[in-house]
Amino acid sequence: MVVVGVALAANITPLSGQEPIKGEEALSHPAVQLALKAAELVKAGKVEEIFALGPKSGQSELKSFSAGLSAGDRRDFLASIVKKTPDPKAFSDAVRKGGELNVFGNTAILNAPMANGRVLAYFEREGGAWRLTNGPMVVVDEPEPLNQTRVENADILTHPLGTLALQYLDLVHAGKIDDAKKLATSAVQAKWKAESAKERVESAAFLEKNLPTRADVTAGFKAGKNLTGSLIIEDDKTAFLNLIPSEQRQTSPGNTTYSSTTTGISFAKEGGQWKIAQ
């Protein structure tokens, strides 16, 4: 599955003198009650109903994103939500015991510690009511990689993982998805073989639509603009190539809008060789 990155919250400054809302008071807050409702919906198997708890703009983006997924990727997307969503009772207990809700005007973030991790939820106020922008999700505390290597832009093109990525892109855009999957780990190949013919066609179309071509990657990485890249390698075991296309558009004299999204390709080492891990 292609990973699409979206910034949830950035450069948010607390209001002067604003103290976090804690414990039982946090649990009874309308925003946190909304997050609890989301957890209960997921527990009841009504995963897609939580989308209606978000702001209208987010609902539109989510519907557009979801509509572009293949049946298999859509199933994986919903399964990932289920996996990350905490059990409602455990969630309530975590907020009650040590949760903190930080309100920043019309946005808010909930952070509640749990065993081996924490629960996060993000909110914004729309039309006077709190809406859920992401979460609640369990973030597991994992040890930092002992060795992390970063390779940027043009240097990626001469790296072995860059070579593998370009080969993968060539096959995807040539319509040779079965050959592209042969570059993947054994687990990914097994999953691919288990998918229906319809799911394979949809997955291939999704990859071709969302991944850039070799020409786009090569030109962008060399120029350092329009399409940039960042390759992150952790402990020489896993890696992820961030592909970041950007666009500048002049909307009126003196006004320019800038937009960017992030897609990517994941990798894993298997039998001493790097393989595609998606």
Sequence and secondary structure as in RCSB ss.txt:
>XXXX:A:sequence
MVVVGVALAANITPLSGQEPIKGEEALSHPAVQLALKAAELVKAGKVEEIFALGPKSGQSELKSFSAGLSAGDRR
DFLASIVKKTPDPKAFSDAVRKGGELNVFGNTAILNAPMANGRVLAYFEREGGAWRLTNGPMVVVDEPEPLNQTR
VENADILTHPLGTLALQYLDLVHAGKIDDAKKLATSAVQAKWKAESAKERVESAAFLEKNLPTRADVTAGFKAGK
NLTGSLIIEDDKTAFLNLIPSEQRQTSPGNTTYSSTTTGISFAKEGGQWKIAQ
>XXXX:A:secstr
    B     S    TT   EEHHHHHTSHHHHHHHHHHHHHHTT GGGGGGGS HHHHHHHHHHHHTS HHHHH
HHHHHHHHHS  HHHHHHHHHHH EEEEETTEEEEEEEETTEEEEEEEEEETTEEEEEEEEEEEE     S EEE
EEGGGGGGSHHHHHHHHHHHHHHTT HHHHHTTB HHHHHHHHHS HHHHHHHHHHHHHHS  HHHHHHHHHHTS
SEEEEEEEETTTEEEEEEEEEEEEEEETTEEEEEE BEEEEEEEETTEEEE  
